[in-house]
Amino acid sequence: MQVPLLQYFGWILLIIGITLVIAAVLSAKREADVNGARIQSKGVILLGFIPIVWGYGRKGWMITGAIGIILCLVWIVFFQ
């Protein structure tokens, strides 16, 4: 069974994306170690229409929570 060229292209893009994310994380950690800085993370993961939010401190939680709610509403409006 032959695999279409676009499927190979998709896998290549996926591998490149994962590699870039890993390189960025390692670079940020190395730079923080050299400068003595602290690394903070904030983020939103959407599982269906349910946002999972994490952040640093109350302000970070509020910001990413608002972004999560907005993304949830966009998902509901465009994909339901």
C-alpha positions as CSV (number, residue, x, y, z in Angstrom):
1,M,0.0,0.0,0.0
2,Q,1.4,3.4,-1.0
3,V,1.5,6.3,1.4
4,P,0.6,9.7,-0.3
5,L,3.2,12.3,-0.4
6,L,1.2,14.7,1.7
7,Q,1.1,12.1,4.5
8,Y,4.9,12.1,4.5
9,F,4.9,15.8,4.6
10,G,2.6,15.9,7.6
11,W,4.9,13.5,9.5
12,I,7.9,15.5,8.7
13,L,6.3,18.7,9.9
14,L,5.2,17.0,13.1
15,I,8.8,15.8,13.8
16,I,10.2,19.2,13.0
17,G,7.7,20.9,15.4
18,I,8.5,18.5,18.2
19,T,12.2,19.1,17.7
20,L,11.8,22.9,17.7
21,V,9.8,22.7,21.0
22,I,12.4,20.6,22.7
23,A,15.2,22.8,21.4
24,A,13.4,26.0,22.7
25,V,12.8,24.5,26.2
26,L,16.5,23.4,26.5
27,S,17.7,26.8,25.2
28,A,15.5,28.7,27.7
29,K,16.7,26.4,30.6
30,R,20.3,26.9,29.6
31,E,19.9,30.7,29.4
32,A,18.1,30.8,32.7
33,D,20.9,28.9,34.4
34,V,23.5,31.3,33.0
35,N,21.6,34.4,34.0
36,G,20.3,33.1,37.3
37,A,16.7,33.8,36.2
38,R,13.6,31.9,37.2
39,I,11.5,30.3,34.5
40,Q,7.7,30.7,34.7
41,S,5.2,28.8,32.7
42,K,1.5,29.5,31.9
43,G,-0.7,27.5,29.7
44,V,-4.0,26.2,28.6
45,I,-4.8,22.7,27.3
46,L,-8.2,22.2,25.7
47,L,-9.7,18.7,26.2
48,G,-12.7,19.0,24.0
49,F,-14.4,22.1,25.3
50,I,-12.9,21.8,28.8
51,P,-9.9,24.1,29.5
52,I,-7.2,22.9,31.8
53,V,-5.3,25.9,33.0
54,W,-2.0,26.3,34.9
55,G,0.0,29.4,35.7
56,Y,2.4,31.0,38.1
57,G,0.6,32.9,40.9
58,R,-2.9,34.3,41.0
59,K,-2.3,36.8,38.2
60,G,-1.0,34.2,35.8
61,W,-3.9,31.9,36.6
62,M,-6.4,34.7,35.9
63,I,-4.7,35.5,32.6
64,T,-4.5,32.0,31.3
65,G,-8.0,31.2,32.7
66,A,-9.4,34.1,30.7
67,I,-7.6,32.9,27.6
68,G,-8.9,29.3,28.2
69,I,-12.5,30.6,28.5
70,I,-12.1,32.6,25.3
71,L,-10.7,29.6,23.4
72,C,-13.5,27.4,24.8
73,L,-16.1,29.9,23.5
74,V,-14.4,30.1,20.1
75,W,-14.3,26.3,19.9
76,I,-18.0,26.1,20.7
77,V,-19.0,28.8,18.2
78,F,-17.0,27.5,15.3
79,F,-17.0,23.7,15.8
80,Q,-20.4,22.9,17.2
